[in-house]
């Protein structure tokens, strides 16, 4: 079996090598692109990347490989547009696929700009190109909600149908994309800290790396994850997903908002609580007022029960981290990127073992200071019932000095 895989890999390398040599010999890139369309039908992005890496190890100049990458990305860009027919317009999958095509198109444009600015000698000579780069980078920053919609909504629904590992892998790749984007964002924001040749070198490295990552990631979702979701999820699931997509928002496209009347009826209606009151021990309060209290609190709260299942989150006007109804019933380990899951589970285990009574973290997010605290919830006998997450933007609180009294 291993020998067959190795032989196939060698064949792939030879095919790609021949195409690169054709480009090197001056053959029309458009003609090579048409040949590559046939090749890509039988090769995954991973196989293409592996073949390119092997050719570099064998001594082929990186510049020659990049010529092939240009063709690969151009073909992929066309393929992503064609893939959109998988779902009708306005469907969550169609929206995600449209965004894939838009993101890759813009990152490819950043690659093209590199060819232009590499002919210049200094920053003043590329002011026009820098303005276009900054506009595209601003759009890429806003595309964060594309990944948030997948991670917080689509992945959650897939998990309900037993599909757990593919979403975890995709989330890991999202984090790799974020790391690559962060390098590019920092370079553009602090371009004055580099001399012009260094800027060009880093720009090429970051943009090329991001383009290659998207070229590898998007087909996995378009060809595997999304078709799987379409096979498993019900019409009512997609209606709920679309509604939650709308709540999170979009970065480029603005699909028509679906009204409640346009949504199909759910299989089962939730239990209506009515005007019931809740005895909290320290007072009796109307349930609707209690709900409004949670919405008014200047903190975000999320409760995970003793079985590690998310049971509740509050809906404040300025929630720090995205929460949607699809998170209810989701295992907490599936609500975090893989790099932080072990730490989260360690905290919960210590809460369960009664060896920890709180955990606190703080971070900088969009120029705001965010304070995150975890508390174990116990009954009157001290038995663990779950964990409460409390998140607060403390930026303005940190500025407080002196006193401000009522009287």
N, C-alpha and C positions, 0 to 999 in steps of 0.2 A: 504493500500500500504506500509506504513512504517513498519507494522508488518511483511509483507512478506519479505522486505529487511532485517530486523533484523533477521528473522528466517534463511534466506539464509546465512547471515554473520556467524551465529552460526554453521551452517552446514559446512561452509568453515573452520572455526577454528577447528572443530572436525576432519575433514579430515587431515589437516596439523598436528594437535596434534598427531594423530595416526602414521603418517609418521615419525615425530620427535622421538616418543617413540621407533619405530622400529630401528632407528639409535642408540638411547641410549642403546637399548638392544643388540646391536652388530650385527644387520642384515647387510648383504652385501650392501654397498652403491650403487653398480651398480644395484642391484635388486630394491632398493628404488627409484633410478633414473627412472627406467622403469615405476614404478607405478606413479611417479610424472608426467611423460610425459602425461599420461591419464588425470590426475587431472588438469594440466595446460591448457588443451583444453577448460575447462569450467570456468576458473578463470582468471581474469586480474591480472597484476602485482600489481595494487593498492589493489585489494581484498586480494592478498597474503600478502602484506605488512601490511594491516589492521589486518589480522588474526594474524600475527606474533607479532604486537604491543599489541594486546589484550592478547595473551598468556604470554607476559612479564609482563603485569599488573597483571595477575593472579598468578604470582610468578614463572613462568618457567625460569630457569637460561638463561642468555643471550648467554652463550656458547652453550647451546643446540639449541637455535634458529639459531646460526651461522652455526651449522652442516647442518641445513635445507637450509640455504642460499647457502652453497657450492653446494648442490644438485640442487637448483633452478638455480644458475648461470651456472652450467654445462649443464643443460637441455637447458637453454636459448641460450647458446653459439652454441649448435647444431642446434637450431631452426633458429638462425640468418643466419647460413650458408645455410640452406634449403630455406630460404626466398628469396635468391638471384635469384632464377628462375623466380621471378616476372617480370623481364625485361632482355633483352638480354645483353650479355657482351659488355661493352663499353658504354652502355646507362647510363645517369646520375644517374638514380635510382639504377641501378646495382652497380655503383661505390660507392654510398653512403652506400648501404647495405653491400658491402664488407668491407668498412671502419668501419661500426658498429661492424661487427664480429671481425675485427682485434683489435679494441679498447677494446672490452670486453675481448677478449682472453688475452691481455697484462695486463689489470687491474686484471684479475683473477690470472695471474702469480704473480703479486705483492702480492696478498693475500696468495698464496702458499709460497712465500719467507718469509712472516711473520712467518709461522709455523716453518721454518728452523732457522731463526735468534732468535726466542723466546727461543730456547734451548741454546743460547750462553750467555756469561756474559759481554762482552765488545765490543767496536768498532773494535779493532784490529782483533778480532776473526771472523768478518763478512765482511772483505774487499772484498772478492770475490762476496758476495751477494750484497754489496753496489754498486759495479761496474755494476752489472746487473740492479739494481734498477735505477741507474742514466741513463743508456741507455734507459730504458723503459720510464722514466720521460721525457727524451729529446724528444722521439717520441711523447709523449702525448702533449708536448708543441707545437710541429709542427702541431698537429692535429687541431689547431685553425682554419686553413683554411677550414676544413670540415664544421664547423659551419658558417663560413663566406660565403661559397658557398650556403648554404641553406638560410641564412638570406638575402643575397644581390641579389640572383638570383632566386632560386626556389620559395621562398615565394612571391617575386614580381610578378612572373607569375601567381601564384595561386590567388593573389589578383585581377588580371585582370579578372578572371572568377568568382569573387564574394566570394571567400574563404578567409576570413579575420581573423576570430577569432582563428581557429586552428594554423595558423602560429604565431600569437601573443603568444599563450600559449606555443608553442614549443620554441619560442625565450626566454620567461621567464625561461623555464627549462634549456636552454643553459646557461643563466647567472648563474643559480644555479650550474650547472656543472663547470663553470669557477671559481666560488667561492670555490668549493671543491678542484678543481685542484690547485688553488693558495695556499691553506693551505698545500697541499702535496709538492708543489714546494719549498715553504719557508722552510719547515721542512728539506728537503733534502739538500738545499743550505746552511742552517745554522745548520746542525746537531750537530756541535761542541758546540752549545749554550745550549744543553740539556744533562743531564746525560743519561746513557744508558737505564735505566728502563723507564724514561720519554719519550725518543725517541721511544721505543717500543710501549708504550701506545698510543702516538699520531699517530705513523705510522699505527697501527691497526685501530684506529678510522677514520683516513682520507681515508685510502685505502678501508675499508669496506663501508664507506659512499659513496665514489665515485662509487664503484661497484654496490651498491644498486640503486643509482641514474641512472646509465646507464641501469641497468636491468629494470628499470621502464620506462625510456624515449625511448629507442630504439624501443621496440615493438609498442609504440604508432605511431611512424613514419612509421615503416615497415608495420603494419597491418591496419592503418587508413589513415595517411597523404599521403603516397606514392601511394597506390592504387587509392585514390581520384585524385591525380595529373595525373596518367596514364589514367584515364577515361576522364578527362577534356581537357588536353593540346593536341595540334596538333603536327604533326610530325615536322613541321617547328619550333614550339616552342622548342621542344627537341633539335633540331640541334643548335638553338641559345643558349640554356642553356648550352649545351656541350661545345660550343666555349667559352662561358664566364667562365665556370668551368676551362677550360684549361688555360685561362688568369690568373685566381686567383692562380691556382696551387694545388698540392696534397701533402700529408704528408708522404705517405708510398708507395702506388701504383703509377705507372706512366703509365697511359693508353696511347695507341697510339694516337698521335695528329691527329685530323680530318682535312684534307685539305679542302680548299674552294670548290674544285671540287667534293668532297664527300658529300657536303651539298646539300639537296634538294632546289630547287628554291623557293623563298618566294612568297606568294600569291600576294603581290603588291610590286613594286620597289619604293625606295625612290626617291623624286624629285631631279634631278641633277641640282646643282646650277651653275656649270661651272666656267668661269673665271670672274665672276661679281666682282665689286668693291663696297666697303662700305664707305659711307660718314659719318665720325664720328663727324663732326662738327669742329674738330681741324685738320682735314686732311682726305684725301681719300686714302684708302688702299685696295690692292688686298685681296679678301676673303681668299685665300690659305695662304697668308702671315699672315693674322690675326689669322688663326688657329694655325700656327706655333708659333706665339707670345705667345698664351695661353699655348702651350706645353713647351715653354722655360721659362716662368715665374717661379721663385723659390718659388711659393706658389700654393696651390691647391684651386680652386674655385668651388663652386656649387651654382646655382641660383634656387630659388623656387619662383614661381609666386604668385600673390595676392590671388589665390584660393588654396594655399598650395600644389601645384603640382610641382614636380621637373622637370625643363625644360632644364637644361644644367649642365655639369661638365667639367672641364678641365682635360687634360691627360698629366700630367707632368711625367718625368722619375722616380721620387722618391715620388710618391703619398703616403701620410701618411695613409689615410683610404681608404679601398677598394671601388671602384666605377665601376660599369659595365653598359652597355647600358640598361639593364632591369630596372634600377632605373628611367629612363625617363618616365614620366607620372605617377609615383608613388606618393601617398600622403605622405607628409613629416612625418606625425605621424606614418606611417608604416615603416619608415627608421631608427627608433631609438628603442632601447630596452625599455620595458615598464617603467622601473624605471626612465628614463630621459625624457619621452614624455611630461609629465606635464610641466616640466621646459622649454622645447623647445617651446611648444604652448603658454606658458605665455610670453616668449620673443616676439614671433610673434604678439600676441595680443597687446602688448605694442607698437610695431612698427606700427601696423595698427591704434592704437589710438593716435599715435604721442606723446607718453609719454616716449619714449626711443629712443636714436639715435645710440646706439651701445651696444653690449654685448661681454665681453671678458672672456675667460677661458684659463687655462694652466694646463697641466698634464705631468706626466712622463710616457713614453711608450718605452719599450725596451732600457732603459738607454738614451733616448733622451728626450729633453724638447720640448713639442709641444704647440704652441700658436694658439688658435682658436678664431676667431672674427666673429661676425655677424653684418651686416649693413643693414638698410632698404634702398630699392631703390625707389626713388620717381621721378615723372615727374616734369616738370618745374613749375607746379601748386601746387606741394607739395603732390599730390595724391599718395598713397601707390601702388607700382607696384610689390613688392616682397621683398625677402630677399637674400642677398649675404653672403655666408659662405666662409671665407678665413682661410685656415689652413697652418701653416708654422712650419718647424723644425728650432728652434732658438738655438739649442745646441751650434753651433759654434759661432753664433752672441754673445752669452752671454760671450764668452771668449775674446772678443775684448777689448783691452786696448790701451791707447795712441792714436796716429795718424798714418795713412799711406796715404800720399798724392800722387797725380799723379806727382807733381813737387816738 
